[in-house]
Amino acid sequence: MKISNPSGWMWPAISILLAILWLWTLLRQHRKYPPAQPQIHGLTHQQVEVEDVLKAVYAQQETEGVLSVDDLARSVGLPEALAKQAMEALLAFGWIEENAQGGMRLTDEGKARAQYLIRAHRLWECYLVDREGMPLEAVHAEAHRREHDTTSDELERLDTELEHPAWDPHGHAIPAPSCQVPSSPGRPLAEEGAPGRHLRIICLDDEPAPLLAQLVALGLRPGVDVKIVDRELDLLRVQVDGDVIPLASAAARHISVVPTPALPLELGKLPAGSRARVVEIKGGGQHQRRMLDMGFVPGAGVGVVREAPLGDPVEYTVKGTAIALRREEANTILVEEVESK
C-alpha cells in the first residue's frame, strides 16, 4: 500500500486549525468582557488583525454596497469558514450589525474606526517618505505598524506638521477627519492599455512590496504620463520619458490610470451645458481635501448645470450630486472638456 506524504496537507491543516482557535478565543473573550470602546493604546495582536479585517470590510461595502462572507474571503485571502468567524469577531466589537433581512452592514462606529485607520495609515506614509526618507516600497508595512496605536491628538498633530496633505505617496486620497474615504475613478492599466492611448498614473497599489519597488525603479509613479506602444496577450509595452518598458499584464493591474488631458482648463470658465473630466486640483492640502470630499477626484466626470442670476455661484454635478461653487473655487479645479453623450 502506498502511504501519501503528510507534508502536503499537514501544515495547511495546522494553520487553519490555529486560525480557528484564535478567532474562537477572541470571540469568547469579548462575549465575556465586552468593551464599551475598542482600546487604542496597547492593542493586542488579535485586535490589530480584526481591525485589518475591518478595513477590508469597509472597502467591500464602499465598492459593492453589501457585506458578503464570500467576497470578504476573496479580498482578505481567508477560507470561507474563517471569513465567517471574522464577521462574528466584528459583531463582537460592535463594528458590524445584522439587518432585518439577515444581511450585514457596518455600524457608525465601525465606519468611523475604519476611516480613522485609513487616514492614519496614509498620513504615516506621507511622514515616512517626506520626513524620514524611507523608500516608497518600504513605508506600507511601517505605516501599518503605527496606524493602530495612534491617538486622535497624535494624528491631528501629524496632519498639521505635514501641512494637511491630500494624497499619500502612492496616490491614494487622504480623508479629512471623520469623513468618508474618497474613491478613485482610475482604472487598472491592464484594462485601459489599448495601443496608442495616452494615460496618466494616479496611484499604485501598496503591495506587494517587491513589485512596487520594481515599478518605481522603472519610473512608474503617480503623476507620470505613459503611452501604450503595443500589447500582447500577457504583456504591455509602455513608453515613459522616451523609453519603452515591457510590463506584464499582472503587474499593470496594480497601476491605476486616467486619460491624459490634452489641454487642462479651469472648471469655472466652462459654460452651462458643458461636460468635463477632473484632471487636477490646485491649492493647499485642506482645500484639496474639501474638493475630494465633494467628489472632485481626478478622473471624475463633472457637468456644468447653470449659473446663478449674477453669474456666481455655479451649479455642477459630480457623482450624481449637485454642488454649488464660487467661480474662484471652481477655477482651482483643472478639467478636460469632453463631448456630451
C-alpha positions as CSV (number, residue, x, y, z in Angstrom):
1,M,0.0,0.0,0.0
2,K,1.3,3.5,-0.9
3,I,1.2,5.9,2.0
4,S,0.8,9.6,1.0
5,N,3.3,12.1,2.1
6,P,1.6,14.1,5.1
7,S,3.7,17.2,4.5
8,G,1.5,18.2,1.6
9,W,-1.6,18.6,3.8
10,M,-0.4,18.7,7.4
11,W,0.9,22.3,7.7
12,P,-2.0,23.9,5.8
13,A,-4.4,22.0,8.1
14,I,-2.5,23.1,11.2
15,S,-2.5,26.7,10.0
16,I,-6.3,26.7,9.5
17,L,-6.8,25.0,12.9
18,L,-4.7,27.6,14.7
19,A,-6.6,30.4,13.0
20,I,-9.9,28.9,14.0
21,L,-8.7,28.6,17.6
22,W,-7.5,32.3,17.6
23,L,-10.9,33.6,16.4
24,W,-12.8,31.3,18.8
25,T,-10.6,32.6,21.8
26,L,-11.2,36.2,20.7
27,L,-15.0,35.7,20.5
28,R,-15.1,34.1,24.0
29,Q,-13.1,37.0,25.4
30,H,-15.3,39.7,24.0
31,R,-18.5,37.9,24.8
32,K,-17.4,37.5,28.4
33,Y,-15.9,41.0,28.7
34,P,-17.5,43.2,26.0
35,P,-15.6,46.5,25.8
36,A,-17.5,49.8,25.7
37,Q,-15.0,51.1,23.2
38,P,-12.1,49.3,21.5
39,Q,-8.7,50.2,23.0
40,I,-6.4,52.5,21.2
41,H,-3.1,52.2,23.2
42,G,-1.8,48.7,24.0
43,L,-3.7,46.9,21.3
44,T,-3.5,43.1,21.4
45,H,-2.3,41.2,18.4
46,Q,-5.9,39.9,17.9
47,Q,-7.3,43.4,17.9
48,V,-4.9,44.5,15.2
49,E,-5.9,41.6,13.0
50,V,-9.6,42.3,13.5
51,E,-9.0,46.0,12.6
52,D,-7.3,44.8,9.4
53,V,-10.4,42.8,8.5
54,L,-12.5,45.8,9.3
55,K,-10.7,47.9,6.7
56,A,-11.3,45.2,4.1
57,V,-15.0,45.1,5.0
58,Y,-15.1,48.9,4.7
59,A,-13.6,48.8,1.2
60,Q,-16.1,46.0,0.3
61,Q,-19.1,47.9,1.4
62,E,-17.9,51.1,-0.3
63,T,-17.4,49.4,-3.6
64,E,-20.3,46.8,-3.6
65,G,-22.8,48.3,-1.1
66,V,-23.2,44.9,0.7
67,L,-21.2,42.8,3.0
68,S,-20.7,39.2,1.9
69,V,-18.7,36.4,3.6
70,D,-17.7,35.1,0.2
71,D,-16.3,38.5,-1.0
72,L,-14.5,39.0,2.3
73,A,-12.9,35.6,1.9
74,R,-11.6,36.5,-1.5
75,S,-10.4,40.0,-0.6
76,V,-8.6,39.0,2.6
77,G,-7.5,35.6,1.4
78,L,-9.3,33.6,4.1
79,P,-11.1,30.3,3.8
80,E,-14.9,30.9,3.9
81,A,-15.2,29.4,7.3
82,L,-12.6,31.8,8.7
83,A,-14.2,34.7,6.9
84,K,-17.4,33.9,8.7
85,Q,-15.6,33.7,12.0
86,A,-14.0,37.1,11.2
87,M,-17.5,38.6,10.7
88,E,-18.5,37.2,14.1
89,A,-15.5,38.9,15.6
90,L,-16.5,42.2,14.1
91,L,-20.0,41.7,15.5
92,A,-18.4,41.2,19.0
93,F,-16.6,44.5,18.6
94,G,-19.9,46.3,17.6
95,W,-18.4,47.2,14.2
96,I,-21.0,45.4,12.0
97,E,-24.6,44.6,12.6
98,E,-27.3,42.4,11.0
99,N,-30.3,44.0,9.3
100,A,-33.8,42.7,9.3
101,Q,-33.1,40.5,6.2
102,G,-30.1,38.8,7.8
103,G,-27.5,40.8,5.9
104,M,-24.6,42.6,7.4
105,R,-23.6,46.2,7.3
106,L,-21.1,48.4,9.1
107,T,-22.2,50.3,12.2
108,D,-21.4,54.0,12.6
109,E,-18.7,53.0,15.0
110,G,-17.3,50.5,12.5
111,K,-17.2,53.1,9.7
112,A,-15.6,55.7,11.9
113,R,-12.9,53.3,13.1
114,A,-12.1,52.1,9.5
115,Q,-11.9,55.7,8.3
116,Y,-9.7,56.6,11.2
117,L,-7.3,53.7,10.5
118,I,-7.1,54.5,6.7
119,R,-6.5,58.2,7.5
120,A,-3.8,57.3,10.0
121,H,-2.1,54.9,7.6
122,R,-1.9,57.3,4.7
123,L,-0.7,60.2,6.9
124,W,2.1,58.0,8.3
125,E,3.1,57.0,4.8
126,C,3.5,60.7,4.0
127,Y,5.6,61.3,7.1
128,L,7.8,58.3,6.5
129,V,8.6,59.4,2.9
130,D,8.8,63.2,3.5
131,R,10.4,63.3,6.9
132,E,12.3,60.0,7.4
133,G,13.3,59.5,3.7
134,M,12.0,55.9,3.5
135,P,11.7,54.4,0.0
136,L,8.1,54.2,-1.3
137,E,8.1,50.4,-1.3
138,A,9.0,50.2,2.4
139,V,6.5,52.6,4.0
140,H,3.4,50.4,3.9
141,A,4.5,47.9,6.5
142,E,5.8,50.6,8.9
143,A,2.7,52.7,8.5
144,H,0.6,49.6,9.2
145,R,2.5,49.1,12.4
146,R,1.9,52.7,13.6
147,E,-1.7,53.3,12.5
148,H,-3.3,51.0,15.1
149,D,-1.6,52.7,18.1
150,T,-2.0,56.4,17.1
151,T,-4.3,58.6,19.3
152,S,-6.6,61.3,17.8
153,D,-4.4,64.1,19.2
154,E,-1.3,62.5,17.8
155,L,-2.9,62.1,14.4
156,E,-4.0,65.7,14.2
157,R,-0.6,66.9,15.2
158,L,0.9,64.7,12.5
159,D,-1.6,66.2,10.0
160,T,-0.7,69.7,11.0
161,E,3.1,69.1,10.8
162,L,2.7,67.7,7.3
163,E,0.5,70.7,6.3
164,H,-2.6,68.6,5.6
165,P,-1.6,66.6,2.5
166,A,-4.4,65.4,0.2
167,W,-2.7,62.3,-1.2
168,D,-0.3,59.7,0.2
169,P,2.9,58.9,-1.7
170,H,1.1,56.0,-3.5
171,G,-1.5,58.4,-4.8
172,H,-4.4,57.4,-2.5
173,A,-6.6,60.3,-1.2
174,I,-6.3,61.1,2.5
175,P,-9.8,61.7,4.0
176,A,-10.4,64.7,6.3
177,P,-11.2,63.9,9.9
178,S,-14.5,61.9,10.3
179,C,-15.0,61.9,6.5
180,Q,-15.7,59.2,4.0
181,V,-12.6,57.9,2.2
182,P,-12.7,59.4,-1.4
183,S,-12.9,56.8,-4.1
184,S,-10.8,56.9,-7.2
185,P,-12.3,56.6,-10.6
186,G,-9.0,55.4,-12.0
187,R,-8.9,52.1,-13.9
188,P,-6.2,49.4,-13.9
189,L,-3.6,50.0,-16.6
190,A,-4.1,46.4,-17.8
191,E,-7.7,47.2,-18.7
192,E,-7.1,50.6,-20.3
193,G,-4.0,49.7,-22.2
194,A,-5.1,49.9,-25.8
195,P,-2.2,50.7,-28.2
196,G,-1.8,54.5,-28.9
197,R,-3.5,55.6,-25.7
198,H,-2.0,58.3,-23.5
199,L,-2.6,57.8,-19.8
200,R,-1.6,59.3,-16.5
201,I,-0.8,57.2,-13.5
202,I,-2.8,58.4,-10.4
203,C,-1.9,55.7,-7.9
204,L,0.0,52.5,-7.3
205,D,-1.0,49.6,-5.0
206,D,0.9,49.5,-1.7
207,E,1.6,45.7,-2.1
208,P,3.3,43.5,-3.0
209,A,6.4,45.5,-1.9
210,P,8.8,43.8,-4.4
211,L,6.6,44.6,-7.3
212,L,6.1,48.2,-6.1
213,A,9.9,48.6,-5.9
214,Q,10.3,47.4,-9.4
215,L,7.6,49.7,-10.8
216,V,9.2,52.7,-9.0
217,A,12.6,51.7,-10.4
218,L,11.1,51.8,-13.9
219,G,9.9,55.3,-13.3
220,L,6.2,54.4,-12.9
221,R,4.9,56.8,-10.2
222,P,1.7,58.8,-9.5
223,G,1.6,61.8,-11.9
224,V,3.7,60.2,-14.6
225,D,2.2,60.1,-18.2
226,V,2.6,56.9,-20.2
227,K,1.8,55.9,-23.8
228,I,0.8,52.4,-24.7
229,V,3.0,51.3,-27.6
230,D,1.6,47.8,-28.1
231,R,0.2,44.9,-26.2
232,E,0.2,41.1,-26.4
233,L,-1.8,38.6,-24.5
234,D,0.0,39.0,-21.2
235,L,2.4,41.9,-21.9
236,L,2.1,45.6,-22.4
237,R,4.9,47.9,-23.8
238,V,4.6,51.4,-22.4
239,Q,6.6,54.5,-23.2
240,V,7.9,56.6,-20.3
241,D,10.1,59.6,-21.0
242,G,11.1,58.2,-24.3
243,D,12.0,54.7,-23.0
244,V,9.8,51.7,-24.0
245,I,9.3,49.4,-21.0
246,P,7.8,45.8,-21.2
247,L,5.3,45.4,-18.4
248,A,3.5,42.1,-17.5
249,S,-0.3,42.4,-17.5
250,A,-0.4,41.1,-14.0
251,A,1.9,44.0,-12.9
252,A,-0.2,46.5,-14.8
253,R,-3.2,45.6,-12.7
254,H,-1.5,47.3,-9.7
255,I,-1.3,50.6,-11.6
256,S,-4.4,52.9,-11.7
257,V,-4.6,55.4,-14.6
258,V,-6.9,58.0,-16.1
259,P,-6.7,59.5,-19.6
260,T,-4.0,62.1,-20.1
261,P,-5.7,65.5,-20.6
262,A,-4.9,67.2,-24.0
263,L,-5.4,70.8,-22.6
264,P,-6.5,71.3,-19.0
265,L,-9.0,74.1,-18.4
266,E,-10.2,75.9,-15.3
267,L,-13.7,74.5,-14.4
268,G,-15.1,77.9,-13.7
269,K,-14.6,79.0,-17.3
270,L,-16.8,76.3,-18.9
271,P,-20.3,77.4,-19.9
272,A,-23.5,75.8,-18.8
273,G,-24.2,72.5,-20.5
274,S,-20.5,71.5,-20.7
275,R,-19.2,68.2,-19.5
276,A,-15.7,67.7,-18.3
277,R,-13.3,65.3,-16.5
278,V,-11.3,66.3,-13.5
279,V,-7.5,66.4,-14.1
280,E,-6.0,68.2,-11.1
281,I,-6.9,70.2,-8.0
282,K,-4.8,73.3,-7.2
283,G,-4.4,74.9,-3.8
284,G,-3.3,73.8,-0.4
285,G,-3.9,70.4,1.2
286,Q,-7.1,71.4,3.2
287,H,-8.7,72.9,0.1
288,Q,-7.8,69.8,-2.0
289,R,-9.3,67.6,0.7
290,R,-12.5,69.6,0.7
291,M,-12.8,69.2,-3.1
292,L,-12.1,65.5,-2.8
293,D,-14.8,65.1,-0.2
294,M,-17.2,66.7,-2.6
295,G,-16.3,64.2,-5.3
296,F,-13.9,66.2,-7.5
297,V,-11.4,63.3,-7.7
298,P,-9.0,63.2,-10.7
299,G,-10.8,61.3,-13.4
300,A,-14.3,62.0,-12.2
301,G,-16.9,63.4,-14.6
302,V,-18.4,66.8,-14.0
303,G,-21.4,68.5,-15.6
304,V,-21.9,72.3,-15.6
305,V,-25.7,72.8,-14.8
306,R,-26.4,76.5,-14.6
307,E,-25.2,79.9,-13.3
308,A,-26.8,82.0,-10.6
309,P,-28.6,85.2,-11.9
310,L,-25.5,87.3,-11.2
311,G,-23.1,84.7,-12.6
312,D,-21.9,83.3,-9.3
313,P,-22.0,80.7,-7.8
314,V,-22.3,78.0,-10.5
315,E,-24.1,74.6,-10.0
316,Y,-22.2,71.5,-11.0
317,T,-23.0,67.8,-10.9
318,V,-20.4,65.2,-9.8
319,K,-21.0,61.6,-9.0
320,G,-24.8,62.3,-9.2
321,T,-24.7,65.1,-6.6
322,A,-25.5,68.8,-7.3
323,I,-22.8,71.1,-5.8
324,A,-22.6,74.9,-6.0
325,L,-19.2,76.5,-6.2
326,R,-18.0,80.1,-6.4
327,R,-16.0,80.6,-9.7
328,E,-12.9,81.3,-7.6
329,E,-13.2,77.9,-6.1
330,A,-14.2,76.2,-9.4
331,N,-11.1,77.6,-11.1
332,T,-8.9,75.7,-8.7
333,I,-10.2,72.5,-10.4
334,L,-8.4,71.8,-13.7
335,V,-10.5,69.7,-16.1
336,E,-10.5,68.4,-19.7
337,E,-13.7,69.1,-21.6
338,V,-15.4,66.1,-23.1
339,E,-18.2,65.7,-25.6
340,S,-21.7,65.3,-24.3
341,K,-23.3,61.9,-24.9
